[in-house]
Amino acid sequence: MSIRPRRSALYMPGANSRALDKARGLDADVLILDLEDSVAPTAKEAARETVCAMVAARAWPGRETVIRVNAPGTAWFDTDFKAACAAGPDAILIPKVETACTLFDIAIRLREADASPHMRIWAMIETPGAILRIAEITACAEDPATRLDCLVMGLNDLAKETRARLTPGREGMLSWLQTTLIAARAYGLDILDGVCNAIHDTEAFEAECRQGRDLGFDGKSLIHPAQIAPANTVFAPDPQEVAQARAIRDAFAQPENAGKGVIALEGRMVERLHARMAERVIALADAIAERATSMPQSGN
């Protein structure tokens, strides 16, 4: 089982060269290099050139790199998308995805740009229309040409569009989060929770991470480097969970259990489905450990 850790996905403003350079030493699993919301219209061209040059130079080894382009239909989208394809990030994040047609159009553009076959497409889910058509959007993953790989919740935009309040516990948004997560899982997609605006409230941030983890999210999108370590901790399996997973896997691997669907282990009944869940926990823990060894040493 191959898994790519996506516990922490930090938005990096594409117009801030100093921040992009500092990101070399940050322990985020994913860097989302932003050409959209964080970049003023007058700075978009320079931001595009800077981000794409750094991506092409593989400036952030050990991290998954994602370029967030401006939304389809804007004056910058075509140029952003072509430049991103040429730079070759791990993925391109498309804002304001509301219909399957958007993703099928992206598939055509990928082919026309002769984009690397390894490059994936991520989709922002941040409008009421996207929530209403989420099954249609995620079903696009069945067509390999769309390269759809991951969804990212945009809760600030959803709050703006719906007038829902961003309250502790996010009661007004739970149905959106759960509906989108179910749709993502139905088609084998990863999904990241939305950002937490409370940069300096560590307790509130960690609570939101735990909520997202318990709902089933793979990780969280972040707006500040201080949020990386808590997100990495919360969305990683803890040592006890990994030890239990290895025990389940090893028990089912015993010859006497080869044909069994259910076994007794440490005083409880364990099914084959628990063995498959255990395999994922182990694969995630191993992938996190492997990523840590691939990170450049501090000061290099």
PEHUKA-V728520 format. One record per run of one state. SS is the DSSP state (H for helix, E for strand, - for the rest). FROM is the first residue (numbers start at 0). TO is the last residue. If there is no record, write none. Layout:
ss:SS from:FROM to:TO
ss:SS from:FROM to:TO
This chain:
ss:- from:0 to:6
ss:E from:7 to:12
ss:- from:13 to:15
ss:H from:16 to:24
ss:- from:25 to:28
ss:E from:29 to:33
ss:- from:34 to:39
ss:H from:40 to:55
ss:- from:56 to:62
ss:E from:63 to:67
ss:- from:68 to:75
ss:H from:76 to:86
ss:- from:87 to:89
ss:E from:90 to:93
ss:- from:94 to:98
ss:H from:99 to:111
ss:- from:112 to:118
ss:E from:119 to:124
ss:- from:125 to:126
ss:H from:127 to:131
ss:- from:132 to:132
ss:H from:133 to:141
ss:- from:142 to:142
ss:H from:143 to:145
ss:- from:146 to:146
ss:E from:147 to:152
ss:- from:153 to:153
ss:H from:154 to:161
ss:- from:162 to:169
ss:H from:170 to:185
ss:- from:186 to:188
ss:E from:189 to:192
ss:- from:193 to:200
ss:H from:201 to:214
ss:- from:215 to:217
ss:E from:218 to:221
ss:- from:222 to:224
ss:H from:225 to:233
ss:- from:234 to:237
ss:H from:238 to:252
ss:- from:253 to:253
ss:H from:254 to:256
ss:- from:257 to:260
ss:E from:261 to:264
ss:- from:265 to:266
ss:E from:267 to:270
ss:H from:271 to:293
ss:- from:294 to:299
